[in-house]
């Protein structure tokens, strides 16, 4: 066949370049160091120069509340027979999901209102605590259980303004401003990982509480009080921590930055002795109630600021009408 003089047509393929995002998870060995480098510290942290962080100012209040007796755990209500049943249930729970569904409800007791309790939902809507270089990101928080407030308890405009720090999920009807968390591990789970996760999620919660308490203030309000409770349950041990914030002026790392601290409130072996179980369950239930009080107070403070703003706007319009 004789050659033609037609120009050849070359079809070019469109090349699409995708950038891979690397997620640093709590299972990673450098996860805790990343948090430390950015002012998020685990329990019993000591600065490189030997300094020990101050305790939260309301530590005595929290410890007193943790020990407050509950009738639901009295010998007449929670008996030796009940405890033995718990021991067998705990022994049979071999997976994390089994622990969450069969063991934790006994520790919780009848909490009454459970509508605004949630869990196993990644905190994809919350801004990351840490800005990493390049395409690195920290995994979003994802507690096994968390308590928050009904969305309508907080005025809509405040929710819109603070969405990236107080609203964990884009699903509007889920709890907001959470400040009570629990991370669960099965018998083969790692306590170290559970602690990293509970600190990380607790700090996300405390950041939100501070945002509410500082709403529309010229400067954030840091009172050195804890407003968030975070816990772990692993190998039949319940550990409960308080999270609090401070604005440091002489940090070893960076001057004048916001830092978050973790303080152990109590730690109990839950399946060895009935009195230890009562102590742990009492602290868990009491501090869950306490966390709700702190959350309600923070929301009330933010709402009152918005009420004042709306009142001033209304008064201004009335004055304009009179002119």
Phi, psi and omega per residue, in radians:
X1 nan 2.265 -3.078
X2 -1.210 2.530 3.138
X3 -1.146 2.558 3.110
X4 -1.767 2.806 3.116
X5 -1.652 0.179 -3.141
X6 -1.228 2.432 3.069
X7 -1.200 2.488 3.120
X8 -1.305 2.499 3.128
X9 -1.851 2.042 3.122
X10 -1.751 2.159 3.110
X11 -1.524 2.103 3.140
X12 -1.640 2.394 3.104
X13 -1.562 2.399 3.110
X14 -1.352 2.175 -3.118
X15 -1.733 2.137 3.122
X16 -1.835 2.186 3.132
X17 -1.780 2.201 3.105
X18 -1.950 2.420 3.131
X19 -1.749 2.162 -3.114
X20 -1.438 2.299 3.078
X21 -1.637 2.202 3.116
X22 -1.642 2.143 -3.110
X23 -1.727 2.134 3.047
X24 -1.571 2.002 -3.052
X25 -1.734 2.881 -3.127
X26 -1.131 -0.307 3.090
X27 -1.335 -0.263 -3.141
X28 -1.282 2.488 -3.103
X29 -1.202 -0.412 -3.114
X30 -1.633 0.055 -3.114
X31 -1.056 -0.853 -3.107
X32 -1.121 -0.673 -3.139
X33 -1.154 -0.664 3.079
X34 -1.037 -0.748 3.118
X35 -1.118 -0.788 3.126
X36 -1.043 -0.766 -3.131
X37 -1.072 -0.376 -3.108
X38 -1.954 0.384 2.990
X39 1.423 0.455 3.075
X40 -2.070 1.967 -2.945
X41 -2.041 2.434 3.120
X42 -1.334 3.109 3.093
X43 -1.126 2.585 3.101
X44 1.073 0.581 3.093
X45 -1.334 2.484 3.061
X46 -2.228 2.239 3.106
X47 -1.078 2.716 3.132
X48 -0.991 -0.451 3.135
X49 -1.560 0.143 3.074
X50 1.641 -0.129 3.136
X51 -1.210 2.551 3.072
X52 -1.890 2.280 3.117
X53 -1.031 2.558 3.077
X54 -1.134 2.611 3.045
X55 -1.237 2.729 3.040
X56 -1.091 2.550 -3.076
X57 -1.130 -0.507 -3.108
X58 -1.720 0.438 -3.114
X59 -1.061 -0.772 -3.138
X60 -1.071 -0.718 3.108
X61 -1.056 -0.776 -3.120
X62 -1.124 -0.762 -3.125
X63 -1.163 -0.681 3.084
X64 -1.087 -0.767 -3.122
X65 -1.135 -0.666 -3.134
X66 -1.049 -0.557 -3.060
X67 -1.616 -0.079 -3.104
X68 -1.037 2.253 -3.059
X69 -1.153 2.557 3.089
X70 -2.164 2.242 -3.098
X71 -1.091 -0.503 -3.119
X72 -1.160 -0.266 -3.141
X73 -1.977 0.228 3.102
X74 -1.219 2.758 -3.131
X75 -0.966 -0.514 -3.133
X76 -1.366 -0.393 -3.103
X77 -1.755 -0.704 3.087
X78 -2.030 1.750 -2.960
X79 -1.626 3.030 3.051
X80 -1.026 -0.644 3.117
X81 -1.116 -0.725 3.100
X82 -1.089 -0.713 -3.123
X83 -1.178 -0.710 3.114
X84 -1.070 -0.694 3.091
X85 -1.080 -0.729 3.089
X86 -1.052 -0.740 -3.128
X87 -1.025 -0.738 -3.128
X88 -1.226 -0.686 3.099
X89 -1.097 -0.767 -3.141
X90 -1.122 -0.650 -3.121
X91 -1.186 -0.531 -3.110
X92 -1.479 -0.254 -3.098
X93 -1.403 1.682 -3.040
X94 -1.663 -0.252 -3.117
X95 -2.135 2.732 -3.120
X96 -0.965 -0.752 -3.119
X97 -1.130 -0.636 3.101
X98 -1.149 -0.708 3.099
X99 -1.078 -0.802 -3.108
X100 -1.083 -0.703 -3.030
X101 -1.523 -0.483 -3.044
X102 -1.958 -0.576 -3.069
X103 -1.576 -0.870 -3.059
X104 -1.036 -0.712 3.132
X105 -1.019 -0.518 3.106
X106 -1.244 -0.679 3.096
X107 -1.182 -0.683 3.139
X108 -1.146 -0.692 -3.027
X109 1.263 -2.892 3.113
X110 -1.466 1.702 -3.078
X111 -1.454 -0.024 3.117
X112 1.331 -1.805 -3.094
X113 -1.299 2.003 -3.139
X114 -2.069 0.094 -3.069
X115 -1.110 -0.570 -3.077
X116 -1.894 0.629 2.965
X117 -1.912 2.379 -3.076
X118 -2.529 3.107 3.106
X119 3.059 2.889 3.130
X120 1.049 0.519 3.093
X121 -2.140 1.969 -3.111
X122 -1.007 2.449 -3.129
X123 -1.440 1.108 -3.041
X124 -1.258 -0.350 -3.092
X125 -1.502 -0.236 -3.085
X126 -1.468 2.398 3.076
X127 -1.107 2.446 -3.126
X128 -1.096 2.533 3.073
X129 -1.196 -0.491 -2.976
X130 -2.250 2.315 3.036
X131 -1.684 1.956 -3.122
X132 -1.708 2.794 -3.102
X133 -1.297 2.652 3.041
X134 1.086 -2.321 -3.096
X135 -1.752 0.356 3.132
X136 -1.447 2.437 3.072
X137 -2.488 2.613 3.004
X138 -1.455 2.550 3.094
X139 -1.060 2.519 3.093
X140 -1.211 2.686 3.065
X141 -1.050 2.647 -3.122
X142 -2.820 1.227 -3.110
X143 -1.246 2.752 3.083
X144 -1.287 -0.439 3.101
X145 -2.641 2.411 2.991
X146 -2.607 2.598 3.097
X147 -1.928 2.372 3.052
X148 -2.443 -2.935 -3.111
X149 -1.808 2.685 3.001
X150 -1.073 2.371 -3.067
X151 -0.922 -0.693 -3.066
X152 -1.222 -0.176 3.083
X153 -1.183 -0.472 -3.134
X154 -1.868 2.303 -3.087
X155 -0.965 2.478 -3.022
X156 -1.001 -0.732 -3.097
X157 -1.104 -0.646 3.112
X158 -1.171 -0.723 3.104
X159 -1.055 -0.706 3.135
X160 -1.153 -0.696 -3.097
X161 -1.258 -0.659 -3.036
X162 -1.838 0.320 -3.003
X163 -0.917 -0.680 -3.031
X164 -1.385 -0.044 3.114
X165 -2.147 -0.224 -3.107
X166 -2.207 -0.199 -3.092
X167 -1.990 1.795 -3.023
X168 -1.146 -0.617 -3.027
X169 -2.134 2.682 3.072
X170 -1.341 -0.135 3.064
X171 -1.362 1.951 -2.911
X172 -1.077 -0.488 -3.007
X173 -1.625 0.145 3.110
X174 -1.516 2.810 -3.085
X175 -0.996 2.532 3.104
X176 -2.022 2.859 3.110
X177 0.871 0.866 -3.125
X178 -1.146 2.490 3.082
X179 -2.553 0.372 3.028
X180 -2.420 2.134 -2.997
X181 -2.341 2.661 3.042
X182 -2.462 2.312 3.008
X183 -2.016 2.301 -3.051
X184 -2.022 2.459 3.010
X185 -2.260 2.537 3.033
X186 -1.317 3.132 -3.105
X187 -0.985 -0.507 -3.134
X188 -1.651 0.037 -3.109
X189 -1.330 2.863 -3.093
X190 -1.674 2.198 3.065
X191 -1.155 -0.606 3.134
X192 -1.112 -0.738 3.124
X193 -1.169 -0.733 3.109
X194 -1.018 -0.702 -3.133
X195 -1.174 -0.746 3.093
X196 -1.020 -0.794 -3.102
X197 -1.127 -0.749 -3.079
X198 -1.216 -0.601 3.071
X199 -1.157 -0.831 -3.103
X200 -1.028 -0.874 -3.128
X201 -1.181 -0.652 3.109
X202 -1.076 -0.681 3.125
X203 -1.195 -0.679 3.044
X204 -1.006 -0.714 3.113
X205 -1.176 -0.762 -3.123
X206 -1.162 -0.623 3.062
X207 -1.016 -0.753 3.114
X208 -1.125 -0.698 3.114
X209 -1.103 -0.698 3.111
X210 -1.164 -0.637 3.106
X211 -1.094 -0.719 3.122
X212 -1.171 -0.748 -3.106
X213 -1.258 -0.346 3.137
X214 -1.838 0.205 -3.000
X215 -0.977 2.192 3.129
X216 1.092 0.293 3.041
X217 -1.458 2.648 3.118
X218 -1.151 -0.603 3.107
X219 -2.287 2.566 3.108
X220 -1.043 2.583 3.135
X221 -1.742 1.993 3.082
X222 -2.060 1.909 -3.064
X223 -1.808 0.121 -3.133
X224 1.117 0.258 3.037
X225 -1.667 2.549 3.028
X226 -1.459 2.476 3.099
X227 -2.249 0.040 -3.030
X228 -2.309 2.421 3.080
X229 -2.037 2.322 3.119
X230 -2.390 2.499 -2.982
X231 -2.409 2.827 2.983
X232 -2.271 2.597 2.977
X233 -2.300 1.956 -3.140
X234 -2.623 2.447 -3.109
X235 0.899 0.712 3.122
X236 1.105 0.359 3.086
X237 -1.981 2.236 3.097
X238 -1.806 2.136 3.101
X239 -2.124 2.301 -3.048
X240 -2.128 2.296 -3.062
X241 -2.220 2.683 2.987
X242 -1.918 2.487 3.124
X243 -1.984 2.359 3.131
X244 -2.513 2.881 -3.017
X245 -2.136 2.604 3.023
X246 -2.504 2.583 3.020
X247 -1.730 1.875 -3.035
X248 -1.535 2.574 3.113
X249 -1.964 -0.147 -3.100
X250 -2.470 0.833 3.130
X251 -1.195 2.567 3.080
X252 -1.115 -0.566 -3.078
X253 -1.526 -1.014 -3.025
X254 -2.454 2.402 3.089
X255 -1.348 2.475 3.003
X256 0.964 1.052 3.062
X257 -2.228 2.831 3.110
X258 -1.452 2.244 3.132
X259 -2.201 2.601 -3.121
X260 -2.041 2.406 -3.078
X261 -2.203 2.680 -3.110
X262 -2.100 2.265 3.138
X263 -2.185 2.206 3.106
X264 -1.243 2.211 3.090
X265 -1.625 -0.777 3.104
X266 -2.880 2.748 3.088
X267 -2.530 2.205 -3.009
X268 -2.346 2.416 2.935
X269 -1.392 2.106 -2.933
X270 -1.607 -0.197 -3.052
X271 -2.053 0.155 -3.094
X272 -1.691 -0.687 -3.040
X273 -2.528 2.422 -3.064
X274 -1.117 -0.579 -3.135
X275 -1.229 -0.617 3.058
X276 -1.158 -0.702 3.079
X277 -1.052 -0.827 -3.131
X278 -1.035 -0.725 -3.133
X279 -1.100 -0.800 -3.122
X280 -1.175 -0.806 -3.131
X281 -1.158 -0.642 3.089
X282 -1.077 -0.818 3.132
X283 -1.100 -0.758 -3.122
X284 -1.053 -0.857 -3.099
X285 -1.197 -0.737 -3.127
X286 -1.142 -0.745 -3.089
X287 -1.339 -0.368 2.979
X288 -1.143 -0.770 3.086
X289 -1.117 -0.729 -3.128
X290 -1.095 -0.740 3.132
X291 -1.066 -0.687 3.096
X292 -1.092 -0.695 3.109
X293 -1.095 -0.728 3.110
X294 -1.119 -0.729 3.135
X295 -1.128 -0.791 3.133
X296 -1.086 -0.679 3.135
X297 -1.146 -0.757 3.136
X298 -1.094 -0.739 3.138
X299 -1.163 -0.706 3.119
X300 -1.084 -0.714 3.124
X301 -1.103 -0.806 -3.136
X302 -1.128 -0.752 3.126
X303 -1.084 -0.657 -3.132
X304 -1.158 -0.611 3.072
X305 -1.120 -0.768 3.124
X306 -1.146 -0.658 3.082
X307 -1.039 -0.735 3.139
X308 -1.133 -0.750 3.126
X309 -1.089 -0.804 -3.134
X310 -1.144 -0.626 3.103
X311 -1.147 -0.703 3.118
X312 -1.167 -0.661 3.098
X313 -1.127 -0.719 3.141
X314 -1.127 -0.706 3.122
X315 -1.141 -0.654 3.127
X316 -1.115 -0.712 3.132
X317 -1.168 -0.629 3.117
X318 -1.141 -0.711 3.130
X319 -1.141 -0.666 3.114
X320 -1.130 -0.633 -3.116
X321 -1.210 -0.495 -3.107
X322 -1.385 -0.380 -3.088
X323 -1.247 nan nan
